[in-house]
Amino acid sequence: MTGTAGGGRRCAVLGSPIGHSLSPVLHHAAYAELGLAWTYEAREVTERSLPGFLAGLDSTWRGLSLTMPLKRAVVPLLDAMTDRAAQAGAANTVILEGGRRTGHNTDVPGAASAVRERYAGPVDRAVVVGGGATAASVLLGLADLGCRHVTLVLRDHVRAAATLASAERHPGRPTVDVRPLGSTLADVLEAADILVSTVPGDVQGAEVLALAQRVDVVFDVAYDPWPTPVARATRSTGALLVSGLDLLVHQAALQVELMTGTAPAPLEAMRLAGERALAVRPT
């Protein structure tokens, strides 16, 4: 698919807040490499306004990327979901075709690819901080890599329910132990192959930083502002760091392939565009 294939289709990333999103930078970099005269914009959309936004889309629209809090909120508004999105109970991608909305989840394979790009070792035991849709997707991605035991660490145990249900739907059925943030986790951290932080940088407090400083591999899904407190703590210990940009680029490349029908997506061009954009943002 080259030139103005698809009639210059429209795509967007939705969320609230959305101003920080790097998705437009990554997708536009891909379109430039692929020779597509497509548009991709950031739209401020809340859970409340999402139904109306979707209802107002015309046939020029091809795809949507979803950030929090919309990944789970969109599920009842879809006509169909892929097995992976159903497994996660969340869709970060919606493909619009023939008046139908199909939900996909590229966070799951994107997380697995991000980890494997940086780290080739075992992923048998993991500690995941947070319990939202991104935590569920990363947990499933780790399970795809063979992870059998996950300790989910979060302040509110109620938030763990949907993530626990996602783990139950994975064929590998990893065991998931839920612990409160701030509890003694020395035994868990000693055995962990990787720690994943799915909480935003502005709420990465002392308790989260203490966890990140006690493992050899850290995956921080946040990317703005960068470096996050967790990233700084990881660098201070010399541990291996998988970044939020790693995840964002891998999942966005899969989105580009789904939306444009062109594969493979230009991953390295997208990564370079993301790195350049982050470099000029205030830290």
C-alpha angles and dihedrals in degrees: 000000000000142000111016093340114167091027095278097302125209127238134168147178116238130201147105117277095021107156093097095055118126092194095100090053093051097044094046089051089054093048091051091052092046095046094240122152091210129136129224122183140173115247126191103229127162130199088260096051096040097089092052093045092053092046091054097056117112132203093279089073118092110167147005133203116207130208128183133334092022104060092087097025091063095057098088090046094059128098093209142000133205118242090254094053090047090050091053093041086225139085123207092176133049122191115203115207134148092354092303130117116215120188121217132178115217093164091080099056089032091059092048091049093047092054095045093048090061104025130040098178132101121301100192099128127030140178114213120193112207134028108225132111093284091052090052092050094047090047089055091047090053090048088055087057091054102268109161103175127045129179110203112205119194144136098238116047091196089070090060096069098085092043091050089051090053091053090052090056094055113100090230091055096209114204113248124203117191118214130177117248108257095032123124107277102165093120093049096046093049090059098037120113093195141009119212123198114198096171123104119263094247092062097042094117133176093283093057093044091052089057093048092054094058103058135068098227125041127184112194111186093192116094109170123097093024133234094036121204089259091052091051092048091049093050091050091060096043092239120151113266128208107191136215088243089058089057094042094052095047095047092043091052089056089049091053090052092050095046100042101030089230122124140225100030115219095261098173094049089051092048093050091050090050093049091050092049093049092047093064096044120098114259 
